[in-house]
Amino acid sequence: VGSEMCIRDRARQALDNLQQIVAAAGCSLNDVVAVDVFLTDMQNFLEFNDIYQEYFTAHKPARAVVEVSALPKGACVEIKCIVNG
């Protein structure tokens, strides 16, 4: 449950941050063409994907999800994207 809660809270925070950064550039999530997701535990993919689908509903950019051994500052998820805008 702790790991699941971590991924849900952290995924939502990462996607909120991503949305704000994209908006600050004068774009929206509909302008995102590619997303790379780094998870420290691939067992969290389904929980992450549930949250991700709240942000990318009709628009589905290309996406890669990979498991990594660690992320800075003990994070359990990191997201980067490419925006066409």
Residue frames as a rotation matrix with the C-alpha (Angstrom) as fourth column:
VAL 1
0.570 0.821 0.000 0.00
0.821 -0.570 0.000 0.00
0.000 0.000 -1.000 0.00
GLY 2
0.370 -0.502 -0.782 2.87
0.222 -0.769 0.599 2.40
-0.902 -0.396 -0.173 0.78
SER 3
-0.708 -0.668 0.228 4.41
0.330 -0.028 0.944 1.93
-0.624 0.743 0.240 -2.65
GLU 4
-0.238 0.719 0.654 1.02
0.953 0.040 0.302 2.28
0.190 0.694 -0.694 -4.35
MET 5
0.709 0.495 -0.501 0.29
0.620 -0.777 0.110 5.48
-0.335 -0.389 -0.858 -2.40
CYS 6
-0.133 -0.853 -0.505 3.70
0.178 -0.522 0.834 6.82
-0.975 0.021 0.221 -3.32
ILE 7
-0.799 -0.242 0.550 3.16
0.551 0.070 0.831 6.24
-0.240 0.968 0.077 -7.00
ARG 8
0.146 0.928 0.343 -0.37
0.969 -0.204 0.139 7.69
0.199 0.312 -0.929 -7.04
ASP 9
0.718 0.094 -0.690 0.58
0.405 -0.863 0.303 10.86
-0.566 -0.497 -0.657 -5.17
ARG 10
-0.203 -0.919 -0.338 3.89
0.085 -0.360 0.929 11.27
-0.975 0.160 0.151 -6.95
ALA 11
-0.572 0.071 0.817 2.45
0.806 0.232 0.544 10.55
-0.151 0.970 -0.190 -10.40
ARG 12
0.530 0.835 0.148 -0.25
0.844 -0.536 -0.004 13.15
0.076 0.128 -0.989 -9.89
GLN 13
0.577 -0.385 -0.721 2.32
0.145 -0.820 0.554 15.69
-0.804 -0.424 -0.417 -8.67
ALA 14
-0.530 -0.825 0.195 4.67
0.306 0.029 0.952 14.96
-0.791 0.564 0.237 -11.59
LEU 15
-0.366 0.463 0.807 1.85
0.924 0.077 0.375 15.29
0.111 0.883 -0.456 -14.11
ASP 16
0.750 0.561 -0.350 0.55
0.618 -0.784 0.067 18.49
-0.236 -0.267 -0.934 -12.46
ASN 17
0.150 -0.799 -0.582 4.08
0.050 -0.582 0.812 19.91
-0.987 -0.150 -0.047 -12.69
LEU 18
-0.672 -0.375 0.639 4.38
0.591 0.249 0.767 18.80
-0.447 0.893 0.054 -16.32
GLN 19
0.183 0.853 0.488 1.06
0.975 -0.220 0.020 20.43
0.124 0.473 -0.873 -17.15
GLN 20
0.770 0.080 -0.633 2.14
0.324 -0.904 0.280 23.71
-0.549 -0.420 -0.722 -15.52
ILE 21
-0.267 -0.944 -0.194 5.48
0.116 -0.231 0.966 23.74
-0.957 0.235 0.171 -17.34
VAL 22
-0.559 0.151 0.815 3.80
0.821 0.233 0.520 23.07
-0.112 0.961 -0.254 -20.68
ALA 23
0.557 0.828 0.061 1.24
0.830 -0.558 -0.012 25.84
0.024 0.057 -0.998 -19.95
ALA 24
0.451 -0.472 -0.757 4.03
0.177 -0.784 0.594 28.27
-0.875 -0.402 -0.270 -19.04
ALA 25
-0.692 -0.702 0.168 5.44
0.249 -0.014 0.968 27.65
-0.677 0.712 0.184 -22.52
GLY 26
-0.431 0.614 -0.661 2.07
-0.763 -0.639 -0.096 28.66
-0.481 0.463 0.744 -24.00
CYS 27
-0.607 0.184 -0.773 1.00
-0.476 0.695 0.540 25.12
0.636 0.695 -0.334 -24.84
SER 28
0.301 0.700 0.647 -1.31
-0.948 0.290 0.126 22.45
-0.100 -0.652 0.752 -23.46
LEU 29
-0.235 -0.358 0.904 -1.06
-0.371 0.892 0.257 18.71
-0.899 -0.275 -0.342 -22.94
ASN 30
0.753 0.549 0.363 -2.66
0.161 0.382 -0.910 18.36
-0.638 0.744 0.199 -26.39
ASP 31
0.757 -0.550 -0.353 0.62
-0.629 -0.464 -0.624 19.70
0.179 0.694 -0.697 -27.80
VAL 32
0.015 -0.746 0.666 2.67
-0.711 0.461 0.532 16.92
-0.703 -0.481 -0.524 -26.18
VAL 33
0.433 0.096 -0.896 4.00
-0.841 0.402 -0.363 14.56
0.325 0.911 0.254 -28.85
ALA 34
0.148 -0.432 -0.890 6.10
0.107 0.901 -0.420 12.18
0.983 -0.033 0.179 -26.74
VAL 35
0.593 0.066 0.802 6.34
-0.771 -0.241 0.589 11.23
0.232 -0.968 -0.093 -23.08
ASP 36
-0.163 -0.659 -0.735 9.09
-0.030 0.748 -0.663 9.26
0.986 -0.086 -0.142 -21.33
VAL 37
0.678 0.445 0.585 8.24
-0.625 -0.070 0.778 7.83
0.387 -0.893 0.231 -17.92
PHE 38
-0.392 -0.832 -0.393 10.79
-0.254 0.508 -0.823 6.43
0.884 -0.223 -0.411 -15.49
LEU 39
0.709 0.632 0.314 9.51
-0.536 0.193 0.822 4.22
0.458 -0.751 0.476 -12.66
THR 40
-0.343 -0.846 0.409 11.62
-0.927 0.234 -0.294 2.68
0.153 -0.480 -0.864 -9.91
ASP 41
-0.724 0.171 0.668 9.23
-0.116 0.925 -0.362 -0.29
-0.680 -0.339 -0.650 -9.81
MET 42
-0.849 0.385 -0.363 7.39
-0.393 0.001 0.920 -1.53
0.354 0.923 0.151 -12.90
GLN 43
-0.652 0.647 -0.396 4.89
0.745 0.645 -0.172 -3.17
0.144 -0.407 -0.902 -10.52
ASN 44
-0.404 0.462 -0.790 3.51
0.342 -0.725 -0.598 0.37
-0.849 -0.511 0.135 -10.14
PHE 45
-0.991 -0.075 0.110 2.69
0.129 -0.327 0.936 0.72
-0.035 0.942 0.334 -13.83
LEU 46
-0.341 0.935 0.099 -1.05
0.780 0.223 0.585 0.06
0.525 0.277 -0.805 -13.53
GLU 47
0.270 0.400 -0.876 -1.46
0.853 -0.521 0.025 2.60
-0.446 -0.754 -0.482 -10.72
PHE 48
-0.588 -0.549 -0.593 0.63
0.174 -0.803 0.570 5.11
-0.790 0.232 0.568 -12.66
ASN 49
-0.919 0.212 0.333 -1.34
0.346 0.024 0.938 4.49
0.191 0.977 -0.096 -15.85
ASP 50
0.024 0.968 -0.249 -4.65
0.997 -0.004 0.083 5.14
0.079 -0.250 -0.965 -14.05
ILE 51
0.216 -0.023 -0.976 -3.45
0.434 -0.893 0.117 8.62
-0.875 -0.449 -0.183 -13.10
TYR 52
-0.792 -0.602 -0.103 -1.78
0.137 -0.339 0.931 9.25
-0.595 0.723 0.351 -16.49
GLN 53
-0.627 0.601 0.496 -5.07
0.737 0.251 0.627 8.57
0.252 0.759 -0.600 -18.29
GLU 54
0.331 0.710 -0.622 -6.72
0.828 -0.534 -0.168 11.37
-0.452 -0.459 -0.765 -16.30
TYR 55
0.000 -0.460 -0.888 -4.32
-0.052 -0.887 0.459 13.85
-0.999 0.046 -0.024 -17.94
PHE 56
-0.797 -0.242 -0.554 -4.09
-0.566 -0.021 0.824 12.38
-0.211 0.970 -0.121 -21.43
THR 57
-0.103 0.880 0.464 -7.69
-0.240 0.431 -0.870 11.48
-0.965 -0.201 0.166 -22.23
ALA 58
0.873 0.468 0.137 -8.50
0.033 0.222 -0.974 11.74
-0.486 0.855 0.178 -25.95
HIS 59
0.639 -0.722 -0.265 -4.98
-0.662 -0.341 -0.668 12.84
0.392 0.602 -0.696 -26.92
LYS 60
0.891 -0.343 0.296 -2.50
0.115 0.803 0.584 9.96
-0.438 -0.487 0.756 -26.72
PRO 61
0.502 -0.782 -0.370 1.12
-0.863 -0.428 -0.268 11.04
0.051 0.454 -0.889 -27.36
ALA 62
0.361 -0.518 -0.775 3.79
-0.042 0.822 -0.569 8.43
0.932 0.238 0.275 -28.02
ARG 63
0.611 -0.099 0.785 4.97
-0.784 -0.210 0.584 7.03
0.107 -0.973 -0.206 -24.71
ALA 64
0.013 -0.632 -0.775 7.82
-0.002 0.775 -0.632 4.96
1.000 0.009 0.009 -23.33
VAL 65
0.726 0.170 0.667 7.81
-0.662 -0.094 0.744 3.61
0.189 -0.981 0.044 -19.78
VAL 66
0.132 -0.759 -0.637 10.99
-0.024 0.640 -0.768 2.12
0.991 0.117 0.066 -18.34
GLU 67
0.965 0.067 -0.254 12.04
0.239 0.177 0.955 0.83
0.109 -0.982 0.155 -14.97
VAL 68
0.205 -0.919 0.337 15.17
-0.278 -0.384 -0.880 2.38
0.939 0.087 -0.334 -13.45
SER 69
-0.126 -0.322 -0.938 17.12
0.702 0.639 -0.313 1.33
0.701 -0.698 0.146 -10.38
ALA 70
-0.147 0.070 -0.987 16.88
0.860 -0.484 -0.162 4.75
-0.488 -0.873 0.011 -8.71
LEU 71
0.333 0.250 0.909 15.84
0.648 -0.762 -0.027 8.35
0.686 0.598 -0.415 -9.27
PRO 72
-0.638 -0.637 0.433 17.19
0.165 -0.662 -0.731 11.55
0.752 -0.395 0.527 -7.69
LYS 73
-0.682 0.258 0.684 16.04
-0.683 -0.558 -0.471 12.39
0.260 -0.789 0.557 -4.16
GLY 74
-0.888 0.259 0.381 14.35
-0.013 0.813 -0.582 9.01
-0.460 -0.521 -0.719 -3.72
ALA 75
-0.227 0.839 -0.495 11.61
-0.911 -0.362 -0.197 9.73
-0.344 0.407 0.846 -6.26
CYS 76
-0.306 0.197 0.931 9.53
0.094 0.980 -0.176 6.80
-0.947 0.034 -0.319 -7.50
VAL 77
0.411 0.431 0.803 8.55
0.855 0.123 -0.504 8.42
-0.316 0.894 -0.318 -10.81
GLU 78
-0.381 -0.458 -0.803 10.04
-0.009 -0.867 0.498 10.93
-0.925 0.197 0.326 -13.22
ILE 79
0.430 0.613 0.663 8.43
0.740 0.182 -0.648 12.19
-0.518 0.769 -0.376 -16.44
LYS 80
-0.553 -0.491 -0.673 9.77
-0.063 -0.781 0.622 14.11
-0.831 0.386 0.401 -19.41
CYS 81
0.388 0.740 0.550 8.01
0.608 0.243 -0.756 15.14
-0.693 0.628 -0.355 -22.58
ILE 82
-0.857 -0.491 0.158 8.44
0.423 -0.494 0.760 16.73
-0.295 0.718 0.630 -25.97
VAL 83
0.144 0.914 -0.380 5.98
0.410 -0.405 -0.817 19.46
-0.901 -0.038 -0.433 -26.92
ASN 84
-0.600 -0.207 0.773 5.22
0.799 -0.212 0.563 20.64
0.047 0.955 0.292 -30.44
GLY 85
0.492 0.828 -0.269 4.08
0.847 -0.527 -0.071 24.18
-0.200 -0.193 -0.961 -30.00
